[in-house]
Amino acid sequence: MGYDKSPIDDRRGSRSDGEDAYERDGRSRTSRRDDRRRDRSRDRSGNRKRHRRSRSPGDERRRRSTSRDRDRDHDHHKRSEPRRRRSRDHDRHSERSSYRRRTRDNDYDDDRDGSGKQIVKRSGPLPSQADSFAITQGEEPPKPKEKPNYGNTGALAAASNSIVQSDGSKIVLKYHEPPEARKASPKDQWKLFVFKGEDIIDTVPLSSRSCWLVGREVAVVDLPAEHPSISKQHAVIQFRYIEKRNEYGDKIGKVKPYLIDLESANGTMLNGKKVPESRYLELRDKDMIQFGQSTREYVLVLAPKD
């Protein structure tokens, strides 16, 4: 008994034949693509080899000459650059000078009117109408009023430092006490001994007050000196409270006597040396003072403490 093929078997056979044909087509396509790639790579390598082989000594010479030309052009450009700059600077300078010349000419033309006369330019505000009428009529313009001056004249200070005498005349004091003026401590008994030769003619207890004015003006001085070389208000012995710091940084204050010359005509001497004007000098025990050209000697003495 024989075996008959069914329609299903026919379909299976036709499918397997189609699949085989598809696989064969795919293989042929891939093989063709690979062949094309190989051909391209061969062409590229051949071109490279040909390019390498085509280089000759003539090409090398041409290359060198080209590089030399480039260097020569570069050097020429460098040399010519300063000239170009100089020419440019010269052009700018000439343009500026011509511009200045033109502006000067324009200013000169502006200063003159059409008739060639010089135009007077006024500095400051224009004159008022009344002043211009007065000038045309031959009259003098009124002078401006003086403005008030609110500065210090010194009259109040002079009045506060002045003494009125019985006859109504005023004497202005050349000296006034500073803020640090103090009386000497009761423990410190300062005395001024007045010597004429070797004789003591007077003793002045300085601790009784803070300031002693020396001079010939009997109405205002505290210590009169009658010698003609002594000024009316000659010098001052002033007690001042001065603070100093010790080695530990603590403030220590003490009242000490000082001498100041009031710009006298013949000066003041301290221990045989002339003292500077309008400057305080500290006085110490046994210092000797002379006023003007007087031979009297004023010796400062601090009494010993009990």
C-alpha positions as CSV (number, residue, x, y, z in Angstrom):
1,M,0.0,0.0,0.0
2,G,1.5,3.4,-1.0
3,Y,1.8,6.7,1.1
4,D,0.0,9.7,-0.4
5,K,1.2,13.3,0.3
6,S,-1.3,15.5,2.0
7,P,-1.8,19.3,1.2
8,I,-0.2,20.2,4.5
9,D,3.0,18.4,3.5
10,D,3.0,20.2,0.3
11,R,2.8,23.5,2.1
12,R,5.6,22.6,4.4
13,G,7.8,21.6,1.5
14,S,7.2,24.9,-0.3
15,R,8.0,26.8,2.9
16,S,11.3,25.1,3.4
17,D,12.2,25.8,-0.2
18,G,11.4,29.5,0.2
19,E,13.4,29.8,3.4
20,D,16.4,28.2,1.7
21,A,16.2,30.6,-1.1
22,Y,16.0,33.6,1.3
23,E,19.0,32.5,3.2
24,R,21.0,32.1,0.0
25,D,20.0,35.6,-1.1
26,G,21.1,37.0,2.3
27,R,24.5,35.3,2.1
28,S,25.1,36.6,-1.4
29,R,24.2,40.1,-0.3
30,T,26.6,40.0,2.7
31,S,29.4,38.6,0.5
32,R,28.9,41.3,-2.1
33,R,29.0,44.0,0.7
34,D,32.2,42.5,2.0
35,D,33.7,42.5,-1.5
36,R,32.9,46.2,-1.9
37,R,34.5,47.1,1.4
38,R,37.7,45.2,0.5
39,D,37.8,47.0,-2.9
40,R,37.5,50.4,-1.2
41,S,40.2,49.6,1.3
42,R,42.5,48.4,-1.5
43,D,41.8,51.6,-3.5
44,R,42.7,53.8,-0.5
45,S,45.9,52.0,0.4
46,G,46.9,52.1,-3.3
47,N,46.3,55.8,-3.5
48,R,48.4,56.3,-0.3
49,K,51.2,54.3,-1.8
50,R,51.0,56.2,-5.0
51,H,51.0,59.5,-3.2
52,R,54.1,58.5,-1.2
53,R,55.8,57.3,-4.3
54,S,55.0,60.5,-6.2
55,R,57.1,62.7,-3.8
56,S,60.3,63.6,-5.6
57,P,63.3,65.8,-4.8
58,G,61.8,68.6,-7.0
59,D,58.7,68.7,-4.7
60,E,61.0,69.0,-1.7
61,R,62.8,71.9,-3.3
62,R,59.6,73.6,-4.1
63,R,58.4,73.2,-0.5
64,R,61.7,74.8,0.8
65,S,61.5,77.7,-1.6
66,T,57.9,78.4,-0.6
67,S,58.9,78.5,3.1
68,R,61.8,80.8,2.3
69,D,59.4,83.1,0.4
70,R,57.1,83.1,3.4
71,D,60.0,84.1,5.8
72,R,61.1,86.8,3.4
73,D,57.6,88.3,3.2
74,H,57.4,88.2,7.0
75,D,60.7,90.0,7.4
76,H,59.7,92.6,4.9
77,H,56.4,93.2,6.7
78,K,58.3,93.7,10.0
79,R,60.7,96.2,8.4
80,S,58.0,98.1,6.7
81,E,55.7,98.3,9.8
82,P,57.6,101.1,11.6
83,R,57.6,103.2,8.4
84,R,53.9,102.8,8.2
85,R,53.5,103.7,11.8
86,R,55.7,106.8,11.4
87,S,53.7,107.9,8.3
88,R,50.4,107.4,10.3
89,D,51.7,109.4,13.2
90,H,52.9,112.2,10.9
91,D,49.5,112.3,9.2
92,R,47.8,112.5,12.6
93,H,50.2,115.3,13.8
94,S,49.6,117.3,10.6
95,E,45.8,116.9,11.0
96,R,46.0,118.2,14.6
97,S,48.2,121.1,13.7
98,S,45.9,122.1,10.8
99,Y,42.8,121.8,13.1
100,R,44.5,124.1,15.7
101,R,45.4,126.6,13.0
102,R,41.8,126.6,11.8
103,T,40.4,127.1,15.3
104,R,42.8,130.0,15.9
105,D,41.8,131.7,12.7
106,N,38.1,131.2,13.6
107,D,38.7,132.7,17.0
108,Y,40.5,135.7,15.5
109,D,37.7,136.2,13.0
110,D,35.1,136.0,15.8
111,D,37.0,138.7,17.8
112,R,36.6,141.1,14.9
113,D,33.4,142.4,13.4
114,G,32.8,143.1,9.7
115,S,34.6,146.5,9.8
116,G,37.8,144.9,11.1
117,K,37.6,146.5,14.6
118,Q,38.5,144.5,17.7
119,I,35.5,143.4,19.8
120,V,36.0,144.0,23.5
121,K,34.9,141.0,25.6
122,R,33.7,141.7,29.1
123,S,34.6,139.4,32.0
124,G,32.1,139.2,34.8
125,P,28.5,140.3,35.0
126,L,27.0,142.9,32.6
127,P,26.6,146.5,34.0
128,S,23.2,147.5,35.2
129,Q,20.9,149.8,33.2
130,A,21.4,152.8,35.6
131,D,25.2,152.5,35.3
132,S,25.2,152.4,31.5
133,F,22.9,155.6,31.5
134,A,25.3,157.3,33.9
135,I,28.3,156.5,31.7
136,T,26.5,157.9,28.5
137,Q,25.5,161.1,30.3
138,G,29.1,161.6,31.7
139,E,28.3,160.9,35.3
140,E,30.1,158.5,37.6
141,P,28.2,155.3,38.5
142,P,27.4,154.9,42.2
143,K,29.9,152.9,44.2
144,P,28.6,149.5,45.6
145,K,27.7,149.5,49.2
146,E,30.2,147.9,51.6
147,K,29.0,144.5,52.8
148,P,28.8,143.8,56.5
149,N,31.8,142.0,58.0
150,Y,30.8,139.4,60.6
151,G,34.4,138.4,61.5
152,N,36.0,138.8,65.0
153,T,37.4,142.3,65.5
154,G,39.0,141.5,68.9
155,A,37.2,144.3,70.6
156,L,35.3,142.0,73.0
157,A,38.4,140.2,74.0
158,A,40.2,143.5,74.6
159,A,37.3,144.7,76.7
160,S,37.3,141.6,78.8
161,N,41.1,141.8,79.4
162,S,41.2,145.5,80.1
163,I,41.3,147.5,83.3
164,V,39.7,151.0,83.5
165,Q,41.7,153.5,85.5
166,S,40.3,156.3,87.6
167,D,40.8,158.9,84.9
168,G,38.7,156.7,82.4
169,S,41.7,155.4,80.4
170,K,41.9,151.6,79.7
171,I,44.9,149.4,80.0
172,V,44.7,146.2,77.9
173,L,46.3,143.2,79.6
174,K,48.8,141.2,77.4
175,Y,48.3,138.0,79.4
176,H,45.5,135.9,80.7
177,E,45.8,132.7,82.7
178,P,45.5,129.3,81.0
179,P,42.9,126.7,82.0
180,E,45.5,124.6,84.0
181,A,46.3,127.6,86.3
182,R,46.3,126.6,89.9
183,K,47.6,127.8,93.3
184,A,50.6,126.0,94.7
185,S,50.0,123.3,97.2
186,P,50.2,124.4,100.9
187,K,52.9,121.8,101.4
188,D,55.1,123.6,98.8
189,Q,56.1,127.0,100.0
190,W,57.7,128.8,97.1
191,K,59.5,132.2,97.8
192,L,61.2,134.7,95.5
193,F,64.2,136.5,97.0
194,V,65.2,139.8,95.4
195,F,68.9,140.5,95.5
196,K,70.7,143.9,94.8
197,G,74.3,142.9,94.8
198,E,74.8,140.8,97.9
199,D,71.9,142.3,99.8
200,I,68.3,140.9,100.0
201,I,66.0,143.8,99.5
202,D,62.7,142.0,99.2
203,T,61.0,138.5,99.7
204,V,57.8,137.6,97.8
205,P,55.7,134.6,99.0
206,L,54.7,133.1,95.6
207,S,52.3,130.4,96.9
208,S,49.7,133.0,97.9
209,R,48.4,133.3,94.3
210,S,48.6,131.4,90.9
211,C,49.9,134.2,88.7
212,W,52.5,137.0,89.1
213,L,52.8,139.7,86.4
214,V,56.1,141.5,86.4
215,G,56.6,145.0,84.8
216,R,56.5,148.8,85.1
217,E,52.7,149.3,84.8
218,V,52.0,149.7,88.5
219,A,48.2,149.7,87.9
220,V,48.1,146.2,86.5
221,V,51.3,144.3,87.6
222,D,51.6,142.1,90.6
223,L,55.4,142.5,91.0
224,P,56.5,146.0,90.1
225,A,60.0,146.6,88.5
226,E,61.0,150.2,88.0
227,H,64.1,149.8,85.8
228,P,63.6,151.7,82.4
229,S,64.8,148.7,80.4
230,I,61.9,146.6,81.7
231,S,58.6,146.7,79.7
232,K,55.3,147.7,81.1
233,Q,54.1,144.1,81.1
234,H,57.4,142.2,80.9
235,A,57.0,138.6,82.1
236,V,54.8,136.3,84.2
237,I,55.5,133.6,86.8
238,Q,52.6,131.2,86.4
239,F,51.7,128.1,88.5
240,R,50.3,125.3,86.4
241,Y,48.8,121.9,87.1
242,I,50.5,119.4,84.9
243,E,49.7,115.6,84.7
244,K,52.2,113.0,83.9
245,R,52.2,109.2,83.8
246,N,54.6,107.1,86.0
247,E,56.3,103.9,85.0
248,Y,53.1,101.9,85.9
249,G,50.9,104.1,83.7
250,D,49.2,105.9,86.5
251,K,48.5,109.7,86.2
252,I,50.3,111.9,88.6
253,G,49.5,115.6,88.7
254,K,51.5,118.3,90.4
255,V,51.4,122.2,90.5
256,K,54.7,123.7,89.4
257,P,55.9,127.3,88.7
258,Y,56.6,128.3,85.1
259,L,58.2,131.5,83.5
260,I,56.9,133.1,80.3
261,D,58.3,136.3,78.5
262,L,55.5,138.5,77.1
263,E,57.5,139.6,74.0
264,S,59.4,142.2,76.0
265,A,61.8,144.7,74.3
266,N,64.9,143.6,76.2
267,G,64.1,140.0,77.1
268,T,64.3,137.9,80.2
269,M,67.3,135.8,81.4
270,L,67.1,132.5,83.3
271,N,70.3,131.3,84.9
272,G,72.3,133.6,82.5
273,K,70.5,132.5,79.3
274,K,67.8,134.3,77.4
275,V,64.4,132.6,77.4
276,P,62.3,132.3,74.2
277,E,59.3,134.6,73.8
278,S,55.7,133.4,74.5
279,R,56.9,130.0,75.8
280,Y,56.5,128.4,79.2
281,L,59.7,127.3,80.9
282,E,59.6,125.2,84.1
283,L,61.2,126.9,87.2
284,R,63.1,124.8,89.7
285,D,64.6,125.4,93.2
286,K,67.4,128.0,93.3
287,D,66.8,129.3,89.7
288,M,67.9,132.9,89.1
289,I,65.8,135.3,86.9
290,Q,66.8,138.7,85.5
291,F,64.4,141.1,83.7
292,G,65.7,143.5,81.0
293,Q,69.1,145.0,81.7
294,S,68.4,145.4,85.5
295,T,71.1,144.2,87.8
296,R,68.6,142.9,90.3
297,E,68.5,139.1,90.7
298,Y,65.3,137.2,91.5
299,V,66.1,133.8,93.1
300,L,63.4,131.2,93.4
301,V,63.6,129.0,96.6
302,L,61.4,126.1,97.7
303,A,61.2,126.1,101.5
304,P,62.3,122.8,103.1
305,K,59.4,120.6,104.4
306,D,59.2,119.9,108.1
